[in-house]
Amino acid sequence: MTTSYHPHPERERTARQLAERFSVPYIPRGRRTLKQLFSETGSEQAVVVSREEIRWEDQGGRRFFFHPNMSAIRVKRLRTGGTDPMVAVGGMRRGDAILDCTLGMGADAIVAAFVAGPEGKVVALESQPVIAALVEHGMRTYVTDRAELTEAMRSVEVVCADYRDYLPRLPDKSFDIVMFDPMFGETVRESSAMQALRPLANPAPLDPESVKEAVRVARRAVLLKERRGSEEFSRLGFRIAKEASTYAFGMIEVEGEGG
């Protein structure tokens, strides 16, 4: 854990707090390059607190940091009367309580929070501490002049937890919608941010027991986003509700609750 050159005291405090959270050493940057720090410490990756962002970076130059780019586009489309596949398939509406089991870059959680509004709630789980911390900090601090996007970002509750552990602790029917967007085994997402996320993400496939728990927790539906043609839908009991060119949405409607 380190900072950019000549850090503001507040950024240094943030770096020290994150180092304690991750149980890793805080290394004052001084005038050293990251390459020099990697060589001196024997580390292969670092989290850097700078004026612009908090980012993860490795020796190969890959970087991961929060940016609301796709969520900003999707929120703008919804605000101007357009549609969003996730929102449409899930039948998401104002006041919904939504559990996002795979936070990742945060786009789905932000869009869900925009739709649910202040009357609803969105809880987003992320099993990987670095991703959880960077995305949570980004959603809490990213500055935008679009009030509806800012409100949505700030309202997402990020929980650093594995859904395998979290779902069994929840009461029956405690969320309207539960959704999964696991890292695709065969990636079709070509953004540099998504490629940087891959080495940090949890590669474990979604398991049937977690789907069963999600059905118990959901009042209306459980959603799964996967690559188009994936066998995961049939393996896990989802019917395909919508297909796009590279991905598809599967749904399990909770019996007796409609959707």
Summary of the structure (lengths in Angstrom):
residues: 259
radius of gyration: 19.1
end to end distance: 45.8
largest distance: 63.2
contacts: 817
relative contact order: 0.12
helix: 38%
strand: 21%
